Amino acid sequence: MTDMHQQCRLLLEQLEATMKSEGMWETIPPSSSALQSTEPFAVDTLHCTQWLQWIFIPRLLWILAENMPLPAAMAISPYVEESMKGLAGQPAILSVTRQLDELFKK
């Protein structure tokens, strides 16, 4: 596992912990049809935090588990910033997603 893979795993764990501490971690998954969205960020079927929890985090964890190459570039923070505007947990979650974005710029 590369250093970047390890950093990514740590940030994903931090993102999960932050979402839990902010009360934005769900125990019941969205419907399977909601998870099958083809829209970017599943904007037509999921809230931002649902997308992070049920699609983004699991997909990156799968990539890490399979030791596959990580995305060459990523920028999810603009979406998180806009879609969570005004929500109490937005600053803490945005802080972690910005760190993830920075990691993928390297």
Phi and psi restraints in degrees (range 20) as a CNS / XPLOR table:
assign (resid 1 and name C) (resid 2 and name N)
       (resid 2 and name CA) (resid 2 and name C) 1.0 -75.9 20.0 2
assign (resid 2 and name N) (resid 2 and name CA)
       (resid 2 and name C) (resid 3 and name N) 1.0 165.2 20.0 2
assign (resid 2 and name C) (resid 3 and name N)
       (resid 3 and name CA) (resid 3 and name C) 1.0 -59.5 20.0 2
assign (resid 3 and name N) (resid 3 and name CA)
       (resid 3 and name C) (resid 4 and name N) 1.0 -39.1 20.0 2
assign (resid 3 and name C) (resid 4 and name N)
       (resid 4 and name CA) (resid 4 and name C) 1.0 -64.7 20.0 2
assign (resid 4 and name N) (resid 4 and name CA)
       (resid 4 and name C) (resid 5 and name N) 1.0 -39.0 20.0 2
assign (resid 4 and name C) (resid 5 and name N)
       (resid 5 and name CA) (resid 5 and name C) 1.0 -61.7 20.0 2
assign (resid 5 and name N) (resid 5 and name CA)
       (resid 5 and name C) (resid 6 and name N) 1.0 -43.4 20.0 2
assign (resid 5 and name C) (resid 6 and name N)
       (resid 6 and name CA) (resid 6 and name C) 1.0 -64.8 20.0 2
assign (resid 6 and name N) (resid 6 and name CA)
       (resid 6 and name C) (resid 7 and name N) 1.0 -43.5 20.0 2
assign (resid 6 and name C) (resid 7 and name N)
       (resid 7 and name CA) (resid 7 and name C) 1.0 -62.2 20.0 2
assign (resid 7 and name N) (resid 7 and name CA)
       (resid 7 and name C) (resid 8 and name N) 1.0 -40.6 20.0 2
assign (resid 7 and name C) (resid 8 and name N)
       (resid 8 and name CA) (resid 8 and name C) 1.0 -62.8 20.0 2
assign (resid 8 and name N) (resid 8 and name CA)
       (resid 8 and name C) (resid 9 and name N) 1.0 -46.1 20.0 2
assign (resid 8 and name C) (resid 9 and name N)
       (resid 9 and name CA) (resid 9 and name C) 1.0 -58.6 20.0 2
assign (resid 9 and name N) (resid 9 and name CA)
       (resid 9 and name C) (resid 10 and name N) 1.0 -44.4 20.0 2
assign (resid 9 and name C) (resid 10 and name N)
       (resid 10 and name CA) (resid 10 and name C) 1.0 -62.0 20.0 2
assign (resid 10 and name N) (resid 10 and name CA)
       (resid 10 and name C) (resid 11 and name N) 1.0 -41.8 20.0 2
assign (resid 10 and name C) (resid 11 and name N)
       (resid 11 and name CA) (resid 11 and name C) 1.0 -68.5 20.0 2
assign (resid 11 and name N) (resid 11 and name CA)
       (resid 11 and name C) (resid 12 and name N) 1.0 -36.1 20.0 2
assign (resid 11 and name C) (resid 12 and name N)
       (resid 12 and name CA) (resid 12 and name C) 1.0 -65.5 20.0 2
assign (resid 12 and name N) (resid 12 and name CA)
       (resid 12 and name C) (resid 13 and name N) 1.0 -39.6 20.0 2
assign (resid 12 and name C) (resid 13 and name N)
       (resid 13 and name CA) (resid 13 and name C) 1.0 -64.3 20.0 2
assign (resid 13 and name N) (resid 13 and name CA)
       (resid 13 and name C) (resid 14 and name N) 1.0 -39.1 20.0 2
assign (resid 13 and name C) (resid 14 and name N)
       (resid 14 and name CA) (resid 14 and name C) 1.0 -66.0 20.0 2
assign (resid 14 and name N) (resid 14 and name CA)
       (resid 14 and name C) (resid 15 and name N) 1.0 -40.1 20.0 2
assign (resid 14 and name C) (resid 15 and name N)
       (resid 15 and name CA) (resid 15 and name C) 1.0 -62.5 20.0 2
assign (resid 15 and name N) (resid 15 and name CA)
       (resid 15 and name C) (resid 16 and name N) 1.0 -46.1 20.0 2
assign (resid 15 and name C) (resid 16 and name N)
       (resid 16 and name CA) (resid 16 and name C) 1.0 -60.2 20.0 2
assign (resid 16 and name N) (resid 16 and name CA)
       (resid 16 and name C) (resid 17 and name N) 1.0 -47.0 20.0 2
assign (resid 16 and name C) (resid 17 and name N)
       (resid 17 and name CA) (resid 17 and name C) 1.0 -61.5 20.0 2
assign (resid 17 and name N) (resid 17 and name CA)
       (resid 17 and name C) (resid 18 and name N) 1.0 -39.7 20.0 2
assign (resid 17 and name C) (resid 18 and name N)
       (resid 18 and name CA) (resid 18 and name C) 1.0 -66.1 20.0 2
assign (resid 18 and name N) (resid 18 and name CA)
       (resid 18 and name C) (resid 19 and name N) 1.0 -44.6 20.0 2
assign (resid 18 and name C) (resid 19 and name N)
       (resid 19 and name CA) (resid 19 and name C) 1.0 -61.9 20.0 2
assign (resid 19 and name N) (resid 19 and name CA)
       (resid 19 and name C) (resid 20 and name N) 1.0 -39.6 20.0 2
assign (resid 19 and name C) (resid 20 and name N)
       (resid 20 and name CA) (resid 20 and name C) 1.0 -65.2 20.0 2
assign (resid 20 and name N) (resid 20 and name CA)
       (resid 20 and name C) (resid 21 and name N) 1.0 -45.7 20.0 2
assign (resid 20 and name C) (resid 21 and name N)
       (resid 21 and name CA) (resid 21 and name C) 1.0 -67.1 20.0 2
assign (resid 21 and name N) (resid 21 and name CA)
       (resid 21 and name C) (resid 22 and name N) 1.0 -25.7 20.0 2
assign (resid 21 and name C) (resid 22 and name N)
       (resid 22 and name CA) (resid 22 and name C) 1.0 -89.6 20.0 2
assign (resid 22 and name N) (resid 22 and name CA)
       (resid 22 and name C) (resid 23 and name N) 1.0 1.9 20.0 2
assign (resid 22 and name C) (resid 23 and name N)
       (resid 23 and name CA) (resid 23 and name C) 1.0 72.9 20.0 2
assign (resid 23 and name N) (resid 23 and name CA)
       (resid 23 and name C) (resid 24 and name N) 1.0 26.7 20.0 2
assign (resid 23 and name C) (resid 24 and name N)
       (resid 24 and name CA) (resid 24 and name C) 1.0 -113.5 20.0 2
assign (resid 24 and name N) (resid 24 and name CA)
       (resid 24 and name C) (resid 25 and name N) 1.0 18.0 20.0 2
assign (resid 24 and name C) (resid 25 and name N)
       (resid 25 and name CA) (resid 25 and name C) 1.0 -103.1 20.0 2
assign (resid 25 and name N) (resid 25 and name CA)
       (resid 25 and name C) (resid 26 and name N) 1.0 125.0 20.0 2
assign (resid 25 and name C) (resid 26 and name N)
       (resid 26 and name CA) (resid 26 and name C) 1.0 -96.1 20.0 2
assign (resid 26 and name N) (resid 26 and name CA)
       (resid 26 and name C) (resid 27 and name N) 1.0 151.5 20.0 2
assign (resid 26 and name C) (resid 27 and name N)
       (resid 27 and name CA) (resid 27 and name C) 1.0 -98.4 20.0 2
assign (resid 27 and name N) (resid 27 and name CA)
       (resid 27 and name C) (resid 28 and name N) 1.0 -20.4 20.0 2
assign (resid 27 and name C) (resid 28 and name N)
       (resid 28 and name CA) (resid 28 and name C) 1.0 -111.1 20.0 2
assign (resid 28 and name N) (resid 28 and name CA)
       (resid 28 and name C) (resid 29 and name N) 1.0 122.7 20.0 2
assign (resid 28 and name C) (resid 29 and name N)
       (resid 29 and name CA) (resid 29 and name C) 1.0 -70.7 20.0 2
assign (resid 29 and name N) (resid 29 and name CA)
       (resid 29 and name C) (resid 30 and name N) 1.0 154.6 20.0 2
assign (resid 29 and name C) (resid 30 and name N)
       (resid 30 and name CA) (resid 30 and name C) 1.0 -63.8 20.0 2
assign (resid 30 and name N) (resid 30 and name CA)
       (resid 30 and name C) (resid 31 and name N) 1.0 168.1 20.0 2
assign (resid 30 and name C) (resid 31 and name N)
       (resid 31 and name CA) (resid 31 and name C) 1.0 -62.2 20.0 2
assign (resid 31 and name N) (resid 31 and name CA)
       (resid 31 and name C) (resid 32 and name N) 1.0 156.3 20.0 2
assign (resid 31 and name C) (resid 32 and name N)
       (resid 32 and name CA) (resid 32 and name C) 1.0 -62.1 20.0 2
assign (resid 32 and name N) (resid 32 and name CA)
       (resid 32 and name C) (resid 33 and name N) 1.0 -33.2 20.0 2
assign (resid 32 and name C) (resid 33 and name N)
       (resid 33 and name CA) (resid 33 and name C) 1.0 -68.0 20.0 2
assign (resid 33 and name N) (resid 33 and name CA)
       (resid 33 and name C) (resid 34 and name N) 1.0 -35.1 20.0 2
assign (resid 33 and name C) (resid 34 and name N)
       (resid 34 and name CA) (resid 34 and name C) 1.0 -65.4 20.0 2
assign (resid 34 and name N) (resid 34 and name CA)
       (resid 34 and name C) (resid 35 and name N) 1.0 -33.8 20.0 2
assign (resid 34 and name C) (resid 35 and name N)
       (resid 35 and name CA) (resid 35 and name C) 1.0 -77.8 20.0 2
assign (resid 35 and name N) (resid 35 and name CA)
       (resid 35 and name C) (resid 36 and name N) 1.0 -11.7 20.0 2
assign (resid 35 and name C) (resid 36 and name N)
       (resid 36 and name CA) (resid 36 and name C) 1.0 -93.1 20.0 2
assign (resid 36 and name N) (resid 36 and name CA)
       (resid 36 and name C) (resid 37 and name N) 1.0 7.4 20.0 2
assign (resid 36 and name C) (resid 37 and name N)
       (resid 37 and name CA) (resid 37 and name C) 1.0 -53.3 20.0 2
assign (resid 37 and name N) (resid 37 and name CA)
       (resid 37 and name C) (resid 38 and name N) 1.0 142.9 20.0 2
assign (resid 37 and name C) (resid 38 and name N)
       (resid 38 and name CA) (resid 38 and name C) 1.0 -102.7 20.0 2
assign (resid 38 and name N) (resid 38 and name CA)
       (resid 38 and name C) (resid 39 and name N) 1.0 -1.0 20.0 2
assign (resid 38 and name C) (resid 39 and name N)
       (resid 39 and name CA) (resid 39 and name C) 1.0 -76.2 20.0 2
assign (resid 39 and name N) (resid 39 and name CA)
       (resid 39 and name C) (resid 40 and name N) 1.0 148.8 20.0 2
assign (resid 39 and name C) (resid 40 and name N)
       (resid 40 and name CA) (resid 40 and name C) 1.0 -55.7 20.0 2
assign (resid 40 and name N) (resid 40 and name CA)
       (resid 40 and name C) (resid 41 and name N) 1.0 135.0 20.0 2
assign (resid 40 and name C) (resid 41 and name N)
       (resid 41 and name CA) (resid 41 and name C) 1.0 59.5 20.0 2
assign (resid 41 and name N) (resid 41 and name CA)
       (resid 41 and name C) (resid 42 and name N) 1.0 12.2 20.0 2
assign (resid 41 and name C) (resid 42 and name N)
       (resid 42 and name CA) (resid 42 and name C) 1.0 52.0 20.0 2
assign (resid 42 and name N) (resid 42 and name CA)
       (resid 42 and name C) (resid 43 and name N) 1.0 39.3 20.0 2
assign (resid 42 and name C) (resid 43 and name N)
       (resid 43 and name CA) (resid 43 and name C) 1.0 -61.0 20.0 2
assign (resid 43 and name N) (resid 43 and name CA)
       (resid 43 and name C) (resid 44 and name N) 1.0 -21.8 20.0 2
assign (resid 43 and name C) (resid 44 and name N)
       (resid 44 and name CA) (resid 44 and name C) 1.0 -82.7 20.0 2
assign (resid 44 and name N) (resid 44 and name CA)
       (resid 44 and name C) (resid 45 and name N) 1.0 -12.8 20.0 2
assign (resid 44 and name C) (resid 45 and name N)
       (resid 45 and name CA) (resid 45 and name C) 1.0 -132.4 20.0 2
assign (resid 45 and name N) (resid 45 and name CA)
       (resid 45 and name C) (resid 46 and name N) 1.0 -18.7 20.0 2
assign (resid 45 and name C) (resid 46 and name N)
       (resid 46 and name CA) (resid 46 and name C) 1.0 -128.2 20.0 2
assign (resid 46 and name N) (resid 46 and name CA)
       (resid 46 and name C) (resid 47 and name N) 1.0 149.9 20.0 2
assign (resid 46 and name C) (resid 47 and name N)
       (resid 47 and name CA) (resid 47 and name C) 1.0 -76.6 20.0 2
assign (resid 47 and name N) (resid 47 and name CA)
       (resid 47 and name C) (resid 48 and name N) 1.0 161.8 20.0 2
assign (resid 47 and name C) (resid 48 and name N)
       (resid 48 and name CA) (resid 48 and name C) 1.0 -53.6 20.0 2
assign (resid 48 and name N) (resid 48 and name CA)
       (resid 48 and name C) (resid 49 and name N) 1.0 -48.3 20.0 2
assign (resid 48 and name C) (resid 49 and name N)
       (resid 49 and name CA) (resid 49 and name C) 1.0 -65.8 20.0 2
assign (resid 49 and name N) (resid 49 and name CA)
       (resid 49 and name C) (resid 50 and name N) 1.0 -32.7 20.0 2
assign (resid 49 and name C) (resid 50 and name N)
       (resid 50 and name CA) (resid 50 and name C) 1.0 -66.2 20.0 2
assign (resid 50 and name N) (resid 50 and name CA)
       (resid 50 and name C) (resid 51 and name N) 1.0 -42.8 20.0 2
assign (resid 50 and name C) (resid 51 and name N)
       (resid 51 and name CA) (resid 51 and name C) 1.0 -61.1 20.0 2
assign (resid 51 and name N) (resid 51 and name CA)
       (resid 51 and name C) (resid 52 and name N) 1.0 -44.5 20.0 2
assign (resid 51 and name C) (resid 52 and name N)
       (resid 52 and name CA) (resid 52 and name C) 1.0 -59.8 20.0 2
assign (resid 52 and name N) (resid 52 and name CA)
       (resid 52 and name C) (resid 53 and name N) 1.0 -47.6 20.0 2
assign (resid 52 and name C) (resid 53 and name N)
       (resid 53 and name CA) (resid 53 and name C) 1.0 -72.2 20.0 2
assign (resid 53 and name N) (resid 53 and name CA)
       (resid 53 and name C) (resid 54 and name N) 1.0 -43.4 20.0 2
assign (resid 53 and name C) (resid 54 and name N)
       (resid 54 and name CA) (resid 54 and name C) 1.0 -99.2 20.0 2
assign (resid 54 and name N) (resid 54 and name CA)
       (resid 54 and name C) (resid 55 and name N) 1.0 -16.0 20.0 2
assign (resid 54 and name C) (resid 55 and name N)
       (resid 55 and name CA) (resid 55 and name C) 1.0 -122.3 20.0 2
assign (resid 55 and name N) (resid 55 and name CA)
       (resid 55 and name C) (resid 56 and name N) 1.0 -57.9 20.0 2
assign (resid 55 and name C) (resid 56 and name N)
       (resid 56 and name CA) (resid 56 and name C) 1.0 -62.2 20.0 2
assign (resid 56 and name N) (resid 56 and name CA)
       (resid 56 and name C) (resid 57 and name N) 1.0 -57.8 20.0 2
assign (resid 56 and name C) (resid 57 and name N)
       (resid 57 and name CA) (resid 57 and name C) 1.0 -60.6 20.0 2
assign (resid 57 and name N) (resid 57 and name CA)
       (resid 57 and name C) (resid 58 and name N) 1.0 -49.7 20.0 2
assign (resid 57 and name C) (resid 58 and name N)
       (resid 58 and name CA) (resid 58 and name C) 1.0 -60.9 20.0 2
assign (resid 58 and name N) (resid 58 and name CA)
       (resid 58 and name C) (resid 59 and name N) 1.0 -37.9 20.0 2
assign (resid 58 and name C) (resid 59 and name N)
       (resid 59 and name CA) (resid 59 and name C) 1.0 -65.6 20.0 2
assign (resid 59 and name N) (resid 59 and name CA)
       (resid 59 and name C) (resid 60 and name N) 1.0 -44.5 20.0 2
assign (resid 59 and name C) (resid 60 and name N)
       (resid 60 and name CA) (resid 60 and name C) 1.0 -68.2 20.0 2
assign (resid 60 and name N) (resid 60 and name CA)
       (resid 60 and name C) (resid 61 and name N) 1.0 -37.1 20.0 2
assign (resid 60 and name C) (resid 61 and name N)
       (resid 61 and name CA) (resid 61 and name C) 1.0 -63.2 20.0 2
assign (resid 61 and name N) (resid 61 and name CA)
       (resid 61 and name C) (resid 62 and name N) 1.0 -37.0 20.0 2
assign (resid 61 and name C) (resid 62 and name N)
       (resid 62 and name CA) (resid 62 and name C) 1.0 -64.1 20.0 2
assign (resid 62 and name N) (resid 62 and name CA)
       (resid 62 and name C) (resid 63 and name N) 1.0 -44.7 20.0 2
assign (resid 62 and name C) (resid 63 and name N)
       (resid 63 and name CA) (resid 63 and name C) 1.0 -58.4 20.0 2
assign (resid 63 and name N) (resid 63 and name CA)
       (resid 63 and name C) (resid 64 and name N) 1.0 -43.0 20.0 2
assign (resid 63 and name C) (resid 64 and name N)
       (resid 64 and name CA) (resid 64 and name C) 1.0 -65.8 20.0 2
assign (resid 64 and name N) (resid 64 and name CA)
       (resid 64 and name C) (resid 65 and name N) 1.0 -44.1 20.0 2
assign (resid 64 and name C) (resid 65 and name N)
       (resid 65 and name CA) (resid 65 and name C) 1.0 -62.9 20.0 2
assign (resid 65 and name N) (resid 65 and name CA)
       (resid 65 and name C) (resid 66 and name N) 1.0 -35.6 20.0 2
assign (resid 65 and name C) (resid 66 and name N)
       (resid 66 and name CA) (resid 66 and name C) 1.0 -85.5 20.0 2
assign (resid 66 and name N) (resid 66 and name CA)
       (resid 66 and name C) (resid 67 and name N) 1.0 -0.9 20.0 2
assign (resid 66 and name C) (resid 67 and name N)
       (resid 67 and name CA) (resid 67 and name C) 1.0 54.4 20.0 2
assign (resid 67 and name N) (resid 67 and name CA)
       (resid 67 and name C) (resid 68 and name N) 1.0 39.5 20.0 2
assign (resid 67 and name C) (resid 68 and name N)
       (resid 68 and name CA) (resid 68 and name C) 1.0 -87.6 20.0 2
assign (resid 68 and name N) (resid 68 and name CA)
       (resid 68 and name C) (resid 69 and name N) 1.0 162.9 20.0 2
assign (resid 68 and name C) (resid 69 and name N)
       (resid 69 and name CA) (resid 69 and name C) 1.0 -64.4 20.0 2
assign (resid 69 and name N) (resid 69 and name CA)
       (resid 69 and name C) (resid 70 and name N) 1.0 139.4 20.0 2
assign (resid 69 and name C) (resid 70 and name N)
       (resid 70 and name CA) (resid 70 and name C) 1.0 -77.7 20.0 2
assign (resid 70 and name N) (resid 70 and name CA)
       (resid 70 and name C) (resid 71 and name N) 1.0 159.4 20.0 2
assign (resid 70 and name C) (resid 71 and name N)
       (resid 71 and name CA) (resid 71 and name C) 1.0 -55.5 20.0 2
assign (resid 71 and name N) (resid 71 and name CA)
       (resid 71 and name C) (resid 72 and name N) 1.0 144.5 20.0 2
assign (resid 71 and name C) (resid 72 and name N)
       (resid 72 and name CA) (resid 72 and name C) 1.0 -72.0 20.0 2
assign (resid 72 and name N) (resid 72 and name CA)
       (resid 72 and name C) (resid 73 and name N) 1.0 -29.2 20.0 2
assign (resid 72 and name C) (resid 73 and name N)
       (resid 73 and name CA) (resid 73 and name C) 1.0 -153.0 20.0 2
assign (resid 73 and name N) (resid 73 and name CA)
       (resid 73 and name C) (resid 74 and name N) 1.0 150.1 20.0 2
assign (resid 73 and name C) (resid 74 and name N)
       (resid 74 and name CA) (resid 74 and name C) 1.0 -157.5 20.0 2
assign (resid 74 and name N) (resid 74 and name CA)
       (resid 74 and name C) (resid 75 and name N) 1.0 142.9 20.0 2
assign (resid 74 and name C) (resid 75 and name N)
       (resid 75 and name CA) (resid 75 and name C) 1.0 -147.8 20.0 2
assign (resid 75 and name N) (resid 75 and name CA)
       (resid 75 and name C) (resid 76 and name N) 1.0 89.1 20.0 2
assign (resid 75 and name C) (resid 76 and name N)
       (resid 76 and name CA) (resid 76 and name C) 1.0 -98.0 20.0 2
assign (resid 76 and name N) (resid 76 and name CA)
       (resid 76 and name C) (resid 77 and name N) 1.0 -15.7 20.0 2
assign (resid 76 and name C) (resid 77 and name N)
       (resid 77 and name CA) (resid 77 and name C) 1.0 -60.1 20.0 2
assign (resid 77 and name N) (resid 77 and name CA)
       (resid 77 and name C) (resid 78 and name N) 1.0 -40.1 20.0 2
assign (resid 77 and name C) (resid 78 and name N)
       (resid 78 and name CA) (resid 78 and name C) 1.0 -58.9 20.0 2
assign (resid 78 and name N) (resid 78 and name CA)
       (resid 78 and name C) (resid 79 and name N) 1.0 -38.5 20.0 2
assign (resid 78 and name C) (resid 79 and name N)
       (resid 79 and name CA) (resid 79 and name C) 1.0 -66.6 20.0 2
assign (resid 79 and name N) (resid 79 and name CA)
       (resid 79 and name C) (resid 80 and name N) 1.0 -45.8 20.0 2
assign (resid 79 and name C) (resid 80 and name N)
       (resid 80 and name CA) (resid 80 and name C) 1.0 -61.6 20.0 2
assign (resid 80 and name N) (resid 80 and name CA)
       (resid 80 and name C) (resid 81 and name N) 1.0 -44.7 20.0 2
assign (resid 80 and name C) (resid 81 and name N)
       (resid 81 and name CA) (resid 81 and name C) 1.0 -60.2 20.0 2
assign (resid 81 and name N) (resid 81 and name CA)
       (resid 81 and name C) (resid 82 and name N) 1.0 -46.3 20.0 2
assign (resid 81 and name C) (resid 82 and name N)
       (resid 82 and name CA) (resid 82 and name C) 1.0 -72.9 20.0 2
assign (resid 82 and name N) (resid 82 and name CA)
       (resid 82 and name C) (resid 83 and name N) 1.0 -46.2 20.0 2
assign (resid 82 and name C) (resid 83 and name N)
       (resid 83 and name CA) (resid 83 and name C) 1.0 -74.2 20.0 2
assign (resid 83 and name N) (resid 83 and name CA)
       (resid 83 and name C) (resid 84 and name N) 1.0 -22.5 20.0 2
assign (resid 83 and name C) (resid 84 and name N)
       (resid 84 and name CA) (resid 84 and name C) 1.0 -104.8 20.0 2
assign (resid 84 and name N) (resid 84 and name CA)
       (resid 84 and name C) (resid 85 and name N) 1.0 11.6 20.0 2
assign (resid 84 and name C) (resid 85 and name N)
       (resid 85 and name CA) (resid 85 and name C) 1.0 -52.6 20.0 2
assign (resid 85 and name N) (resid 85 and name CA)
       (resid 85 and name C) (resid 86 and name N) 1.0 127.4 20.0 2
assign (resid 85 and name C) (resid 86 and name N)
       (resid 86 and name CA) (resid 86 and name C) 1.0 87.4 20.0 2
assign (resid 86 and name N) (resid 86 and name CA)
       (resid 86 and name C) (resid 87 and name N) 1.0 -7.7 20.0 2
assign (resid 86 and name C) (resid 87 and name N)
       (resid 87 and name CA) (resid 87 and name C) 1.0 -84.2 20.0 2
assign (resid 87 and name N) (resid 87 and name CA)
       (resid 87 and name C) (resid 88 and name N) 1.0 143.8 20.0 2
assign (resid 87 and name C) (resid 88 and name N)
       (resid 88 and name CA) (resid 88 and name C) 1.0 -58.2 20.0 2
assign (resid 88 and name N) (resid 88 and name CA)
       (resid 88 and name C) (resid 89 and name N) 1.0 -38.9 20.0 2
assign (resid 88 and name C) (resid 89 and name N)
       (resid 89 and name CA) (resid 89 and name C) 1.0 -84.4 20.0 2
assign (resid 89 and name N) (resid 89 and name CA)
       (resid 89 and name C) (resid 90 and name N) 1.0 -2.6 20.0 2
assign (resid 89 and name C) (resid 90 and name N)
       (resid 90 and name CA) (resid 90 and name C) 1.0 -57.5 20.0 2
assign (resid 90 and name N) (resid 90 and name CA)
       (resid 90 and name C) (resid 91 and name N) 1.0 -46.8 20.0 2
assign (resid 90 and name C) (resid 91 and name N)
       (resid 91 and name CA) (resid 91 and name C) 1.0 -60.3 20.0 2
assign (resid 91 and name N) (resid 91 and name CA)
       (resid 91 and name C) (resid 92 and name N) 1.0 -41.3 20.0 2
assign (resid 91 and name C) (resid 92 and name N)
       (resid 92 and name CA) (resid 92 and name C) 1.0 -68.8 20.0 2
assign (resid 92 and name N) (resid 92 and name CA)
       (resid 92 and name C) (resid 93 and name N) 1.0 -43.7 20.0 2
assign (resid 92 and name C) (resid 93 and name N)
       (resid 93 and name CA) (resid 93 and name C) 1.0 -67.4 20.0 2
assign (resid 93 and name N) (resid 93 and name CA)
       (resid 93 and name C) (resid 94 and name N) 1.0 -42.5 20.0 2
assign (resid 93 and name C) (resid 94 and name N)
       (resid 94 and name CA) (resid 94 and name C) 1.0 -61.3 20.0 2
assign (resid 94 and name N) (resid 94 and name CA)
       (resid 94 and name C) (resid 95 and name N) 1.0 -35.9 20.0 2
assign (resid 94 and name C) (resid 95 and name N)
       (resid 95 and name CA) (resid 95 and name C) 1.0 -59.1 20.0 2
assign (resid 95 and name N) (resid 95 and name CA)
       (resid 95 and name C) (resid 96 and name N) 1.0 -42.6 20.0 2
assign (resid 95 and name C) (resid 96 and name N)
       (resid 96 and name CA) (resid 96 and name C) 1.0 -72.5 20.0 2
assign (resid 96 and name N) (resid 96 and name CA)
       (resid 96 and name C) (resid 97 and name N) 1.0 -41.9 20.0 2
assign (resid 96 and name C) (resid 97 and name N)
       (resid 97 and name CA) (resid 97 and name C) 1.0 -66.4 20.0 2
assign (resid 97 and name N) (resid 97 and name CA)
       (resid 97 and name C) (resid 98 and name N) 1.0 -32.1 20.0 2
assign (resid 97 and name C) (resid 98 and name N)
       (resid 98 and name CA) (resid 98 and name C) 1.0 -65.4 20.0 2
assign (resid 98 and name N) (resid 98 and name CA)
       (resid 98 and name C) (resid 99 and name N) 1.0 -37.5 20.0 2
assign (resid 98 and name C) (resid 99 and name N)
       (resid 99 and name CA) (resid 99 and name C) 1.0 -65.2 20.0 2
assign (resid 99 and name N) (resid 99 and name CA)
       (resid 99 and name C) (resid 100 and name N) 1.0 -39.0 20.0 2
assign (resid 99 and name C) (resid 100 and name N)
       (resid 100 and name CA) (resid 100 and name C) 1.0 -63.2 20.0 2
assign (resid 100 and name N) (resid 100 and name CA)
       (resid 100 and name C) (resid 101 and name N) 1.0 -45.5 20.0 2
assign (resid 100 and name C) (resid 101 and name N)
       (resid 101 and name CA) (resid 101 and name C) 1.0 -58.1 20.0 2
assign (resid 101 and name N) (resid 101 and name CA)
       (resid 101 and name C) (resid 102 and name N) 1.0 -43.0 20.0 2
assign (resid 101 and name C) (resid 102 and name N)
       (resid 102 and name CA) (resid 102 and name C) 1.0 -63.3 20.0 2
assign (resid 102 and name N) (resid 102 and name CA)
       (resid 102 and name C) (resid 103 and name N) 1.0 -40.4 20.0 2
assign (resid 102 and name C) (resid 103 and name N)
       (resid 103 and name CA) (resid 103 and name C) 1.0 -58.7 20.0 2
assign (resid 103 and name N) (resid 103 and name CA)
       (resid 103 and name C) (resid 104 and name N) 1.0 -39.1 20.0 2
assign (resid 103 and name C) (resid 104 and name N)
       (resid 104 and name CA) (resid 104 and name C) 1.0 -82.5 20.0 2
assign (resid 104 and name N) (resid 104 and name CA)
       (resid 104 and name C) (resid 105 and name N) 1.0 -4.7 20.0 2
assign (resid 104 and name C) (resid 105 and name N)
       (resid 105 and name CA) (resid 105 and name C) 1.0 -84.7 20.0 2
assign (resid 105 and name N) (resid 105 and name CA)
       (resid 105 and name C) (resid 106 and name N) 1.0 -14.6 20.0 2
